[in-house]
């Protein structure tokens, strides 16, 4: 490869040529001006520069190891095609020889002649800062320290009515540690069941969570998970199902995205709905904005780009967002197998035949999601397929087909489902039809549920200035004769009209009117007003009428019990065919919730008392809390009480006498930051660690250990083996905390008598340990100064090391003696 000479070499050659030409002239000329140029030699007469030659190249700030060959040709800086291709510059495949840098499709280039470096900024291709993801996945850097916890949610009710007193209770017990939980729920009633039992077991199961995979494995009682058209059944067996609530970082539905081009550095904003988001600066090239926040239904994203002069250009993109769609390449599935649960809530252990079903969904693109399902029970198999397709930015189309085969009768059936919806801010509409054939069966039917009916539905709603809404619904349901349910009407046609209007900022009006044509024709009408007064207070008044029911009116006034207002109340009255008066009160505290109610119905008197809450046994302590669900965090600040703990920079409470604080309503699977408010730290406390970031699993309890100790400084004098004070600056170590101590004047050391340390140590020059017993400090009055004498200990590790080294003798003395 030919190498061009750098500019400096060219200038030296020109100077040398001038000097040689001067030597070839007359003697007198050489003596008068040895550096004079020969006659007729000028800068223009020299050959054109071929440089700059081999130079460094930096692409997007990254200096490459391989140099490139540059040269000026006809006033343009050029680069060898082979070098450009090796550096990753965008050039044509067939390009050879030299290529002008101005012909390359790059954002900009510049040549630094001082450093002999070519700086190139490539056009972006929806990468680096030009790829903007608005989903903003939460951080996942929290520590997980699970605690074993026993949790009991209870709901107790006692009722007095018609001279009889009844008592009942619901209990949900869970033993949990991290991602493993064993749960059992049961109920009790003072009135015995038909079989004479008072206790009924509801659900018992063991669950394992796999957050990274978004999976839940369940063994025991559960409700089958399946496709949107599969009817769920209660089973006792095994279930493996997707659960993306364990992955808060994952966007599971297709959200709007936008791709565009900019030629110069540009600012970009996004408008969706009523919100405008500023996304910063873009570099020249292609850019992509994805996962734009939006509501379900029809929508439009507007992208505003601003050039260097502040001029704006708006580009629009329409979309249709639905929860029925899965994000591209995302999959969802469930496998259910077990024995059907019968007479749930009446019998504890009543299981029937075996049943199993599976379903699988996958997002093929942002507009299409497909689904396949299958279910089985002895004598019946049912399979189906479904597709959800977004029709541009207008509507969502759903088409499904299912087929069943019954072994005992040899009959087969089909079911077809069709739905088309279009949801918007002003106008929304939906039509749907489900049409099974006469011999179609599913597992739910085989196990005792009614035959699936033939259904037709149409619905339309219209919002008027966001203050009024009209909704019209009409449908028809046709049932085949089922000897197990002879009272079902064979055909029902219905129509409903609902209207809502905002009368005032605090007053809303509601009304509903319905027609129903079955065996007989009937109608119903209802209208009411609701009032919001603030502070948790509200009121309502309504009137209703209908076929077979005389006109009635009701009114009520309420105040809800909240954390800020722990006492609530309610007064209700009804007049019409049945008269009713009732009054109730609620008291909510951090330990539980109490409710009481009295009522009079047609002259009869009744009363009810209810208590709800949660008992939590964890960390060696029993906590009583209001029934809030969710997860908990147990903050431990050593044994120091009164420490103010902050959760995400908000006051979470103060630790108890044992240095514990139970924080409720923890968002599971999302790391949260806990720290200590230093301005409210007790005067007798010392915080060694003030912040922790933790992640708590679902329904679990996580430990937040903040290193806080009691602080009671004592001046202690420490002496060596010879009884003399240790020199100033000697470093000591407190055990077991490992805190470093420094000896001051007169051998004094500041020691924390409440820090839990029982000894102070110093390593001697010979490797032995000098130990000061700190337990004796407590025996010295506070006004005195304890004196700790050193006790030398030869520990096994020191002895083994000494044997390995062997004896050292200098002038007939051991090495240790000579060093002394």
N, C-alpha and C positions, 0 to 999 in steps of 0.2 A: 504494500500500500504506500502510495506517495505521501510524504508528509510535507506540508507547507511550512515555510519558515515564519516564525513569529515576527511581529512588527519590529521588535528591538533588533533582531538579527538583520532585517532589511536595512535598517538605518546604519548599522555598523558596516554592512557591505558597501553602501553608498559612500560612507566616509572613506573606506579603504580605496574605493575606485577613484575618488577625488585625489587622495594622497598619491596613488600610483601615477595618475595623469600628471600631477604636479612634478613628480620626479622626472617624468619624461620631457619636460619643458627646458627652457634655457637656464643656464646657471644663475644668471642675474635674477631671473624671476623666482627661482627657488630660494635664493638668499633673501630677497625682499619680503616674500610671504609664503612660507612653506605650506600653509593650510589653505591657500587660495584655490578655488575651483578652476579646472581647465576651461578654456574658452569654449562656449557652446554647451557645457554640461549644466543641466537644471534638474530640479526635482521631478518634473514631468517626463524628462528623458529617461528616468530610471524605470525598470519593469514595474507593472502594477502589483500591488501587494496581493499575496495569495493567502495570508493568514486569516483568522487567528490560529488555525491548526488544531492540535489535540487539546480539548478543553473538558473540564468537569461539566456534568449535567445534573441539575436538581429538579425533580418533578414533584410538584405539590410540597416543596420543602424537604423532600427526601433526596439526599445526595447519593447518586448511584456509584457503585464501585468501578464500573467500566466507563472510560472516557469516550468522547465522540469527536469525529473529525469535522471541523467547521472551516468554511472558507467564504470570502467575499467574491461574488461573481456578478458583474454588471450592477454594482451598487446594492446587491441584496445578499444577506447572510444565508448561506446554504449549509445543509447537513447531508452526509452520506445516507442513502436510503437504508443500507444494512445496519448502520449505527442507530438510526431512528427506530427501526423495527425491533432491534435488540433492547432498546430502552423502553419500549412499550408505547411509543408515540403513535397516534392514529394516522396511518398512511395507507395508500392503495396497495393491494397485494402485488400488482404487477410493476410497482415503481422500482426503478434502478437508478444508479448514479447519484447525482446531487439533486436535492430538493430544497426549494426556497422555504424558509421557516414561515414566511407570510402565507404560504399556500396550505399549511397544516390547519386543521380544525381544532384549535386550542383556544382557551379563554384569553390568554396573553402570554407573551414571552419577552425576555430582556436578556441582554448580554453584559456581564460585568467584566470589562477589559482588565481591571486591576487584579481581580482574582481568577481571571480566565475561566469564568463559570457561566453556563447557560441556564437561566431560570425559566421554567415553564410551568404554567398553571393549566391543567387539563379542564375540559368541559365536564361538568358533573353529570353523572348518569344515575340520578336518584340514589346517591350514596353520600356518606359523611353528613354534612350539615344540610344537604338537600333532600334527605330522607327524614321526614318529620312524622313521628308516631304520637298521636294525641291521646292514646290510651294510658300512657304514663304508668307502667306497671309498678306496683309497690316494691319497696326494698325488701330483700329477703335475707338480711344479715343478722337476724335475731337469734339469740341462744335459746335452746329448748331445754328446760330443766323441769320435767314433769314430776308431780307428786301423786302418790296413791291417795285416792279420796273416795269416801262413801257419801253419796248424795241421796237424800230422800226428799222428794217433792210431795206435799200432802195437800189435800183439799177435803175439809171436814164440814159436814152440814147437819144441823138438827132442825127438825120441822115440827110444829104443833099445829094441827088442823083437825076440826071436827072431833075434838076430844081425844085424839090419838097423837102420840109422840113417836117420831121415827128418827133414826140416826143413820147416817151413811158416811162413807169416807173413800177417797181414792188415794192410792199410794203408788209412787213411781220411784223405785230404788235403783241406783246405778253405782257400780264399783268400777272406777275408771283410773287408768294411769296412762297418760300420753295418748297414743293412738289405739289403745285397746280398752274396750268397755263391755261390761256385762250388766244387762238391764233386765228388770222384771217389774211388771206393773200388776196391781190387783185392786179389787174394790170390796168394800164391806157394806152390808146393809142389815139393819136390825130386823127387817122383815125377811123371813126365810124364803128362798127360791122354791120352785115346784119340787125339787128333789131334797128340800130341807137344808141346803147349804146356805151359809151366810157370806162366806168368802168365795170370790170368783177370781181366778187368775186370768189376766188379760193377755199380755205379751211377755215372752221371755226370750232373750236373744243375746248373742255375743257378737260384737262388731269389731272388725279390724279396718283401720283407715290407712290408705296408701296415698298420701297427699301429692307426692311427685307425679304419680301416674294418674291421679284423679279417680281412684277406685275405692269402693267400699265392699268388703266381704262380710256377709251376715250369715250366722248360723242360729236357727231357732224360728221364732214366729216373725212374719213380715207380710207386707202387702206387695204383690208381684209388680215389678216395674216392666213396662212394655211400650209399644207404639201408641200413638195418639188415639187410635181406634180400638185397641185391645182393651177389653173390660177387665179391670183388675180383680183378683181374688186373693183371699187370705190363705197363706200357706204356712206349713211348718216344715222347714227343710233348710236349703242352702241357696244363697243368692250372691251373685257377683255382678255389680252394676257400676256404671260410670257415675261420678258425682263431681262435677266441675266446680261446685262451691268450695271444694278443697283447694282449688287453684285460682285464687283471686287475681293472679297476674295474667290469666288467660282470657282473651277475648273470644267468646264462644259463638257469637253471631256476626254475620258480615255487616260491618259498618261502612259508611261511605268513604270513598277514597278519590283522590284527584291527582292527575299527572299533567304537567305542563312544561313549557320551555321558557327560559329567560336568556337574553343575550348579554346582559350586563349585571353587575351586582344589584340585587333588587330586594326590597322589603316585601313581606307577604303577610296578609291577614286572611282569616277564614270567617265567613258568616254562615251560621246554620241556625234555623229557627229564629229566635230573637237575640242570639248571642253572637258577639264578635270577638274573635281570638286573634291576638297579635303573635305571630310565630317567629319573628326575628328576620334575619337577613339570609338571602339565597345567593349562591355563587352561579356564574354563568353555566348554562347547560340544562339538563333535565332535572325536574324536581317532582317529588311525590309526597303528598299529605295523605295519611291513612288513619283509619279508626277515628273518624270525626264524630264526636258525640251527637246523637240524634234520637228522636222518639220514633216509635213504631208507626209505620204507614208511609204515605207519600211525603217526600221531602226534596229539598234543593240545597245544594252547597254552592256558595259563591266564594270564589278566590279572588282577592284583590292584590295585585302586584303593583309596586311603586318603583319607578326608576330613580336615578340619581337626582333628577330635577324635581321629584315629588309628584310627577304625573301618575295617575292611577288608571289601571285597566282592569275590568271586571270580567271574569269568566265563570260560567254557571254549569253545573252538572246535576241532573235529576237522578233520584234513586228511590227504591222502595225497601224499607227495612221491616223485617218480621222475625219474631222469636221462633217461628217454625223452621227457620233456616239455620244451618250450621256453617261456621266459618270454613273456607276452603281447606281441604285436606284434614279437617278435624273429624273424628269419629266418636260415636256414642253407642254403647251396647249394654245389654243386661241378659243374664242367664238366671232363670228361676226354676227350682225343682223342689218338690216337697209334697206333703199330704194336705189336702184342702181342710181348712179350719171351718167347723160348722157350729152354729148356735153361739157365736162369739158374744161375750158379755153375759151369757146365761149358764154355760157349762165351762169348766176349767180345761178339760181334756176331752174334746170331741173332734176327732180327726177322721176324715173320709178317705176317698180314693187318691191315688197318686196323680199329680199333674205337673207339667213342665212347660215353660215357654221361653223363647229367646227373641231378641230383636236387635237390629243393627242399623245405624244411621250413619251417613257420611256426606259431608259437604263436598260436592264435586267442583263447585265454583261459587262465586259470591251470589249467584242467582239460582242455583239448582242444588237441592238436597234430596237424596234418595233414601229409602227405608225398606228393609225386609223383615218380616216377622213370621214366627211359626209357634204354634202351641199344640199340646198333646195331652190327652188323658185316655185311659183305657177305653177303646172303642171309638175314638174320635181324633181326627187330626185336622188342623186348620192352618192355612198358610196365606200370606198376602204380601203385596208390594205397594209402595206408595212413593209419590214424587211431589215435591213442593217447588214451584217455579215462579220466580219474580218476573213479571211481564214488564220489562223496562222499569220506568219509575212510576207505573200506574197501579198495578194490582198484583195479588198473589193468587196463583192457581194451584189447587190441590186435586190430585187424581189418585184414587186408590182402588185396588181390586183384591178380593179375598175369595178363597175357595175352601170348602169343607167337605170331608168325607166321613160318613158314619158307618162303621164296620157292621154293627148289628143289623141295620136296615138295608145296607148297601146303597143308600141314597147320598147324593152329592148336591151341594148348593153353592151359590155364588152370592157375593155382596159387592156392590159398586158404590163408591162414595165420590162425590164431586163437590167442590167448594170454590168460590171465587169471591175474594174480598178486596176492598179498596178503602183504606183508612186515610183520612186527611183531617186537617185542622178545622175545616168548615163542613165538608160533606163526606160522609162515610156510608158505605153500603156493603152488604154481604148476602150471598145466596148460597144455599147448600142443599144437597139431596143425598140421602142414604137409602139404597134400594136393595134389600135382600130377597132372594128367591124363597119359595115356599119351603124348600128342604134345607135351607142354610142353617147351620148350627155353629156355635163356638163353645169354648170350654166353660165359660160362665153359664151358658144355657144347660150344658150337660150336668153341671154341678148344682143346679137348682135355681138359677136366675131366670127371669122371664125371657121369652124369645125376643131377639132384637126387632124393633118395629121399623116400618117404612116411614121415613121422615122427609118433609120438605120444609125449608125455612127461608124466609126473606126478611131482611132488616135494612133500614135506612135511618140515618140520623143527620141532623143539620144543626150546626151551631150558629147562632145569630149574635154577632159582635161579642163573642165569648161571655155573654151575660145571659143568653137564653139557649136552650137546647130542646129540640123536638126529636123524639125517637118513635118510629113506627115498626112494629113487628107483626108478622103474620106467618102462620105455619099450619101444617097438617101432619097428623100422626095416625098411622094405620097399623093395627095389630092383628096378627093371625090368632086363631083360637088356641088357647093353651089351657088344658084341663086343670093344670096346677093353679091357675089364676083365673077362675071363671068370671070374676067380677070386673075384669078389665073391659073397658068400652072398645068395640072394634074400630071405631073411627072418631077422631076428635079434630075439629078445626077451630083455630083460635086466632084472635087479633088483639093487639094491645097498642095503646098510644100513651106515651109518657111525655110530660112537659116539665121543664125546670126553668126558673127565671130568677135573676138576682134583683129583688125589689129595692134593696138598699145595701149599703156596705155590711150591715149586720143582719139582714133579713133575706131569706130565700123562700121561694114558693115552689111547691111540688104538687103534681097531680098525675093521676093515672086513670085510664079507662080501658076496660077489657070486655071482649065478647068471646063466648065459648059455645060451640055447637057440638054436643055429643049425643048421648041418648036424649037429653033435653037441652034446650037453649037457655043460657044464663048470661048475666052481665054483672060487672062490678065497677064501682067508681070510688075514687079516693082523692082527697085534696088536703093539703096541710101547709103550715108555715113553720119555719125554724128560725130561732133567734140566737145570736151569739153576742154575749155581753162582755166577754173578756174575763180574765182571771179564772178560767175553767168553768164559767157559768153559762148555761144555755137553757132554752125553753122550746117547747113545741106544742102546737095545737093542730088537730086534724079532725076530719069528718069523713065517714064512709057510708056507702049504701050498696045494695046488690040484691040479686034474685034470691029469695028465701031468707034474707037477712035484713031486718029493719035498720033504719038509719041510726047511726051511733056517732058519738063525738068523744074525743079524749083530749087531755091537756097534761102537760108535765113541766116541772122546773127542776133543773139538775145543777149540781156542782161536783165536778170530778175530783177525786183524791189524787194528788200528784206529790212529787218530792217537795215542791215548794209550798203546797197547801195540803197537808196530810189528812185533813178532815173533809169528807165529801157528804153530800146528802141528795135525796131525790124525793119528790112529791108527785104523785100521779093520780089522775081521776078519769073515770069513764062513765058515760051516761048513755042509755039506750036500752036494748033488750036485757042486758046485764049491767048492773051498776057495780063499780069497783072503785075503792079508795085505798091508796097505799102510801106508806112513808118509809124511808130507809136512810141509814147512815153508814158511812165507811170510814175506817181509820187505817191509814197506811203508815207504817214505820219501816225502818231498815230491817226490823226483825220479822215482819210478817204483815198480814192484812186481815182485818176483822170487818165483818159486815153484819148488819142487823136490819130486818125488814118486818113490818106488820102490815096486814091488809084485811079489808072487809069486802067480801064478794056476796052480793044478794043477801046480806044480813049475816052471813057466816064469817067467823073470825079465824085468822091464821097468823103464824109468826115463824120466822126463819132466822137462824144464826149460822154464819159461815166463817171459817178460819182457813186461810191459805198461807203457805210459806214453804221454806226450804231449810232442811237441816244438813249441814255439811261438816263431815269429820275429816280433817286433814291436818298435817303438820303437828300432830299431837294435841289439837285443839278442836272443840266443837263450836261451830258458828251457826247462828240462826239468822236467816235472811228472808226478805220478801221474795216471792217466787218470780224471778226475772228470767230464768233460762240462760242460755249462752254459756260462756266460759268465765273462769275466775283467775285472778292472780293473787298469790299470797306474798306480800312484801314483808321481808324480815330484815330488821335493822338491829341485829344482835339482840341485846336485852334492853335496849334504850327505848323508853317510852316518850311520847309527845313529839316524835319526829314528823314533820310535815312532808308528805310524799306527793310528787307531781307526776301526772300521767299526760304525756304529750303537752307539757307546759301548762297543765290545768290542775288545780288542787284536787287530789284524790282522797285526802283525809290524813289523820294522824295515827301513828302506831299506838297500840294499847300498852298496858303495863308489861306485857311479855315481849314488847317490841314487834308486834305483828299487826298487819293491816290487810284485810281481805277486800280486794277491789272487784266490783261486779261489772257485768256487761262488757266483757273483753271480746273484741272482735277476733274470732278464731282464725288461725293461719295467716295473720297479718302482724308483722313485727311492730311492737310498740315500745316507746322509750319511757322509762321510769327514772326519776332523779329526785334529789333532795333539795328543798328550798333552803339555801344557805343562810338567808336572812332570818329564818325562823328555827334554826337549829338550837336545841337547848344548850344552855351555858355549860352544862356538865357533859357534853357529848363531843366526840371527835369523829369526823367522817373520813375514813381512809379511801373509800370509793363512793362517788356521789351519783353515778349514772350506770344503768344497765338497759340493754335493748333485748327484749325477750319475745318469743313466739309461743303462743298457747294453742293447744289442739282443741278440737270441737268438744264441748261439754266437759273439758278437763280442767285441771288446776295446775298452773305453772308457778314455780318458785322464782321470786325476784329477791336475790340476796344482795343487800347493800351493806358494805362493811362499815358499821358504825359501832363505836365502843364508848363506854363511859370514860370521862376524862377527869382524873383527880391527881394533879401533879404533886410529887414529893421530891424534896432535895435529899439525895442519898450520897454518903461518902463511901467511896470504894478504895480498898487498900490491896496491895500486892501480897504475895506469900510472906514477905518480910515485914509486913505491917505498915509499910510506908505508903503514902498517897500515890495513886497512879499519876503519871506525868500528864500535863495539860495536852489535849488533842488526841489522847488515846481513844480509839474507837472500840465500842462494845456492841454486842448484839443481844437484844431481849428475846427470850424464848417462851412460848413457841411462835410468837408473831413475826420474828425476824426483823423487828424495828431497830435501826441503827441509833446508838447513843454515843455522845462525845463527852469526854471528861473535861471539866472546866477547872478553874482555880481551886486549890485546896482539895482536889480529888472529888469535887461535887458533880453529880449527874442528876439531870431532871428525869424522873421515872414516873410513869403513869401507873399509879397504884390500883386503878380500876380497869386496866386494859386486859387483864386475864393472863399476864405473863408471870411465871413463877421462878424464873432464873435469868441471870445475866451471864454471858459468856465472853471470854477473850481467848483467842488462839495465841499461844506463846511462840517464841522463835523456834523452839525445838519441836513444834507440832503438837505439844500437849495442850489441854484445854483447862483454862482457869475459870472456875465456876463460882458465881456469887449467888447465894440462896436468897431470893427476893421474898420468900414467904414470911420471913421474919420482920418485914417492914410493918405489917399490920399490928405487931405487938408493941411498936414504939408509938407513944403519943404523938398527935399531930404537931405539937409544939416542938418536939425533939427532932434530931437529925439522925436517922438510922445509919449505922456503920456496917458495911458488908465487907467481910474478909474473903480473900480468894482461897478456893480449895482446888488444888491441882488434881486433875483426873487424867489417867493414862487409858485411853479407850482402845478397844481391840484393833481398830484400823491403824492407829498410830504404832502399835506394837508390831503388826505385820509388816508395815512399811519399814520400820527400823530393822527387822530381821532381814528383809530383802536388801537393804543398803549395806548391812554388815557393820562391824565396829570401825570407827575412824579414830586413829591415834595420831596425835600431834604432840611431840616432846613428852611422850610417855603418859599423856592424859587423854581421856575420851574427847571426841570432837565437840560434844556439847559443853564440856568444861572449858575447853580452850576458847570457844566462842564467848563464854561468859567472861 
